[in-house]
Structure formats: C-alpha cells, structure tokens
Amino acid sequence: QDMWSELLAALGRQRFWLLALSGGISVGAFQCWSASLGVVFRDHPPRGFGDLDVGLVLALVGNLGCFLGTVAAAPLAERVFRRNFKLLLVLSNVVQDVLLAIFAFSVSPAGASSGAAPPLRLGALGMLAVLLVASLLNGLSAPICFELGAELTYPAPEGISGSAYSFTVNGGGFVMMTALGSAKLQGSETCLLMATVVFLGLVLLWPVKEAYPRLEMDDLAAQSTRLTQTSGAC
C-alpha cells in the first residue's frame, strides 16, 4: 500500500507532468521530424545539395547531433548547471527554436516554383551546421529532462519518472508523425511546425519549479564521507 501511495503521489505532481510534456513533445516530435526529412525533401530538395542524397545526409547529421548532445548533457549538468537544470533546458529550447526557424527560412517556401530562392541563403554547409547544432541541443534535452524528472518525483524510484517521460516522448513522435502524414506539409512548413512544437515545449517548461532532493542527499553523503576520511586521517 505504501508503494502505491508513493507512486500515485509522484505521478500526481503537476510540475513533473509539465516537464515531461515539455521535453517529451519536443524530443519525440524532433526524432520523428528529423527521420522524415528524406521524405519531406524528396521532391523539392533544398538548394545547394547537388546530387547528394538529401534525406540520408540530413538524417546522418541530425542523428550525430542528437548523439553529441546526449554525451554532453552529463558534464554540462554536473559542472556548469548543477541545480540549474531548468535554466539549461530553457536556453537549449530558445536557441534550438531560433535555429529551426533559420533552417525553415533556408528552404524555398511551399508552393514556390522549382529552383526558387529561399528567404535565407545559407547553402548546404550552412544548413547542415544549423541542423547539427539544433540536433545537439535537442539531444541534450532528453537526459536533462530525465534527471530533473527524477528529482521532482523523489523519493519514488527513477524508473517511474523515466517510464512516464518515455511515454510522452512516444506521444510526441506519434503526434508529429500523424501531422506529417495527414496534413501533407511541404519542406518549409514542416520546419516551421517543428519550431512551433519546440516553442510549445518552452511554454510548458516555464512554470516548472525546480527541486533537487536527490542531489542534496548525494551532497550530504559525499560531505559525510569526506569528514569520516578526515577524522580517520587525524
């Protein structure tokens, strides 16, 4: 009975669900969107890519960026943004949203004639660089949301918040997949949709109040260990 009470109490916290929806929608939608770029640009590839397989190149760059972001998350959270995970997520979402908007305006508008110049002329390398950094920031968000979710649901096991967060990621991917399939959006429109989803995630994240009981317990344990070692040395 105590276990179920703790479970319901953990999953009944509004700030956790705001965080889970914020990160899950953004991450899940981004994964689906980046994987669909080959189909999105199949008939009207961005200018400057020549004979390259646009879908394959964009997918590889997007996945590389997400991988690098996932690897960078732990050192950044531990050394630079310790107990400031929300700030890291806000900065990541804001910059990511700007980059996605730039990427969208680097693609010829929907309905434009073949070969029409886009509003922004970044070229292939510029677009790839923008996508790489945006993907890196998106990859950064997933583990940070997971860690902050575990803090917000303490003392419930981390697997509970992780499972709920995974559910929202799958939901975000499903919604994006449905939108791309049913609305028949074209290149620039899908990019603007992705930027809008990230902005929605930022709105959901804004009222979340941080708490770090797990980190506080870890800090107390580390401090106690140091005091014990010092006393033993004396």
PLY file of the C-alpha trace (Angstrom):
ply
format ascii 1.0
element vertex 234
property float x
property float y
property float z
element edge 233
property int vertex1
property int vertex2
end_header
0.00 0.00 0.00
2.83 2.43 0.81
4.46 1.71 -2.54
1.25 2.53 -4.45
0.75 5.66 -2.38
4.24 6.86 -3.26
3.66 6.03 -6.91
0.40 7.97 -7.11
1.90 10.87 -5.19
4.90 11.02 -7.54
2.83 10.90 -10.71
0.27 13.32 -9.32
2.67 16.25 -9.25
1.72 18.85 -11.84
5.22 20.24 -12.29
6.53 16.81 -13.23
3.92 16.38 -15.96
4.62 19.86 -17.29
8.29 18.93 -17.52
7.54 15.51 -19.06
5.20 17.01 -21.65
7.64 19.80 -22.44
10.60 17.52 -23.02
8.64 14.59 -24.40
6.78 16.57 -27.03
9.91 18.37 -28.22
12.19 15.32 -28.24
9.66 12.86 -29.66
8.49 15.25 -32.37
12.08 16.12 -33.30
13.09 12.49 -33.66
10.15 11.84 -35.97
10.70 15.07 -37.93
14.43 14.55 -38.47
13.86 10.95 -39.57
11.25 12.15 -42.09
13.37 14.82 -43.78
14.27 12.47 -46.61
10.60 12.08 -47.49
9.83 15.75 -46.88
12.51 16.93 -49.31
12.27 14.06 -51.77
10.52 16.03 -54.50
11.86 19.50 -53.67
15.35 19.24 -52.12
16.93 22.40 -50.69
19.23 24.33 -52.98
22.95 23.67 -52.87
22.96 19.94 -52.17
23.62 18.96 -55.79
23.45 15.23 -56.40
23.73 14.29 -52.73
21.06 12.11 -51.16
19.50 14.94 -49.14
17.47 12.67 -46.87
20.43 10.49 -45.95
22.74 13.45 -45.31
20.21 15.31 -43.16
19.34 12.16 -41.21
23.01 11.41 -40.50
23.70 14.97 -39.38
20.58 15.01 -37.20
21.43 11.73 -35.51
25.04 12.78 -34.98
23.91 15.99 -33.32
21.49 14.17 -31.01
24.24 11.72 -30.03
26.70 14.51 -29.26
24.06 16.32 -27.19
23.32 13.20 -25.17
27.04 12.74 -24.44
27.48 16.40 -23.47
24.45 16.50 -21.15
26.03 14.93 -18.06
29.22 17.06 -17.95
27.25 20.27 -18.55
24.65 19.45 -15.92
27.25 18.43 -13.33
29.91 21.10 -13.82
28.13 24.17 -15.20
24.39 23.91 -14.49
24.32 21.94 -11.24
20.93 22.55 -9.61
20.05 24.77 -12.59
18.68 22.16 -14.97
15.68 24.30 -15.88
17.95 27.14 -16.99
19.87 24.74 -19.21
16.61 23.47 -20.74
15.28 26.99 -21.31
18.48 28.14 -23.01
18.56 24.97 -25.10
14.95 25.39 -26.25
15.31 29.09 -27.07
18.44 28.61 -29.17
17.03 25.47 -30.76
13.84 27.32 -31.73
15.82 30.13 -33.36
17.94 27.64 -35.30
14.89 25.72 -36.51
13.33 28.96 -37.72
16.55 29.79 -39.58
16.55 26.30 -41.09
12.92 26.76 -42.17
13.63 30.06 -43.91
16.60 28.48 -45.66
14.16 26.31 -47.59
12.10 27.62 -50.50
8.52 28.44 -49.38
5.77 25.93 -50.04
4.24 26.44 -53.47
7.27 28.27 -54.86
8.46 27.34 -58.32
11.24 24.79 -58.67
14.61 26.42 -58.10
13.13 29.48 -56.35
15.48 31.15 -53.91
14.65 30.78 -50.20
14.36 33.86 -47.92
17.74 32.97 -46.36
20.60 31.66 -48.48
22.77 29.61 -46.16
23.84 26.99 -48.67
24.20 23.30 -47.98
27.00 23.61 -45.42
25.22 26.37 -43.54
22.00 24.37 -43.35
23.87 21.30 -42.16
25.64 23.34 -39.47
22.33 24.78 -38.26
20.72 21.34 -38.19
23.71 19.85 -36.36
23.58 22.41 -33.55
19.77 22.23 -33.28
20.00 18.43 -33.08
22.72 18.65 -30.46
20.53 20.88 -28.29
17.58 18.55 -28.73
19.70 15.54 -27.78
20.85 17.49 -24.73
17.27 17.94 -23.53
16.37 14.27 -23.15
18.78 13.22 -20.34
18.36 16.56 -18.54
14.56 16.13 -18.51
15.04 12.59 -17.25
17.28 13.74 -14.38
15.07 16.67 -13.39
12.02 14.41 -13.57
13.67 12.00 -11.13
14.31 14.93 -8.78
10.72 16.16 -8.97
9.28 12.70 -8.18
11.64 11.89 -5.29
11.53 9.58 -3.30
9.86 7.42 -5.94
12.27 5.22 -7.95
13.81 6.89 -11.00
12.25 4.27 -13.25
8.78 5.66 -12.56
9.53 9.15 -13.85
11.62 7.66 -16.66
8.74 5.49 -17.84
6.31 8.40 -17.78
8.78 10.57 -19.69
9.29 7.84 -22.31
5.52 7.72 -22.74
5.40 11.45 -23.56
8.32 11.08 -26.00
6.44 8.36 -27.85
3.33 10.53 -27.79
5.18 13.50 -29.24
6.56 11.34 -32.03
3.11 9.93 -32.77
1.54 13.39 -32.99
4.27 14.65 -35.33
4.04 11.53 -37.49
0.27 11.98 -37.75
0.63 15.64 -38.64
3.23 14.97 -41.32
1.16 12.17 -42.82
-2.29 13.74 -42.79
-1.61 17.42 -43.41
0.74 16.76 -46.37
3.02 19.59 -45.36
5.93 20.58 -47.56
9.56 21.30 -46.64
9.47 24.77 -45.09
6.09 24.11 -43.47
7.35 21.04 -41.63
10.35 23.01 -40.35
8.10 25.79 -39.06
5.86 23.18 -37.44
8.88 21.73 -35.65
9.90 25.19 -34.44
6.35 25.73 -33.15
6.44 22.44 -31.24
9.72 23.40 -29.55
8.19 26.77 -28.60
5.20 24.94 -27.11
7.63 22.86 -25.07
9.24 26.07 -23.80
5.82 27.43 -22.73
5.08 24.21 -20.80
8.51 24.30 -19.16
8.29 27.89 -17.97
6.09 27.37 -14.84
8.01 24.31 -13.64
9.59 24.89 -10.21
12.85 23.07 -9.56
13.71 20.91 -6.55
16.82 18.76 -6.06
16.30 16.42 -3.10
18.36 13.61 -4.68
21.32 15.91 -5.30
21.06 17.25 -1.77
21.19 13.72 -0.39
24.18 12.92 -2.59
25.97 16.09 -1.44
25.31 15.27 2.21
26.59 11.73 1.73
29.75 13.00 0.00
30.31 15.55 2.75
29.89 12.88 5.42
32.38 10.63 3.62
34.96 13.42 3.47
34.52 14.16 7.19
34.92 10.48 8.03
38.10 10.23 5.95
39.48 13.41 7.54
38.73 12.14 11.04
40.37 8.81 10.23
43.48 10.54 8.95
43.80 12.52 12.17
0 1
1 2
2 3
3 4
4 5
5 6
6 7
7 8
8 9
9 10
10 11
11 12
12 13
13 14
14 15
15 16
16 17
17 18
18 19
19 20
20 21
21 22
22 23
23 24
24 25
25 26
26 27
27 28
28 29
29 30
30 31
31 32
32 33
33 34
34 35
35 36
36 37
37 38
38 39
39 40
40 41
41 42
42 43
43 44
44 45
45 46
46 47
47 48
48 49
49 50
50 51
51 52
52 53
53 54
54 55
55 56
56 57
57 58
58 59
59 60
60 61
61 62
62 63
63 64
64 65
65 66
66 67
67 68
68 69
69 70
70 71
71 72
72 73
73 74
74 75
75 76
76 77
77 78
78 79
79 80
80 81
81 82
82 83
83 84
84 85
85 86
86 87
87 88
88 89
89 90
90 91
91 92
92 93
93 94
94 95
95 96
96 97
97 98
98 99
99 100
100 101
101 102
102 103
103 104
104 105
105 106
106 107
107 108
108 109
109 110
110 111
111 112
112 113
113 114
114 115
115 116
116 117
117 118
118 119
119 120
120 121
121 122
122 123
123 124
124 125
125 126
126 127
127 128
128 129
129 130
130 131
131 132
132 133
133 134
134 135
135 136
136 137
137 138
138 139
139 140
140 141
141 142
142 143
143 144
144 145
145 146
146 147
147 148
148 149
149 150
150 151
151 152
152 153
153 154
154 155
155 156
156 157
157 158
158 159
159 160
160 161
161 162
162 163
163 164
164 165
165 166
166 167
167 168
168 169
169 170
170 171
171 172
172 173
173 174
174 175
175 176
176 177
177 178
178 179
179 180
180 181
181 182
182 183
183 184
184 185
185 186
186 187
187 188
188 189
189 190
190 191
191 192
192 193
193 194
194 195
195 196
196 197
197 198
198 199
199 200
200 201
201 202
202 203
203 204
204 205
205 206
206 207
207 208
208 209
209 210
210 211
211 212
212 213
213 214
214 215
215 216
216 217
217 218
218 219
219 220
220 221
221 222
222 223
223 224
224 225
225 226
226 227
227 228
228 229
229 230
230 231
231 232
232 233
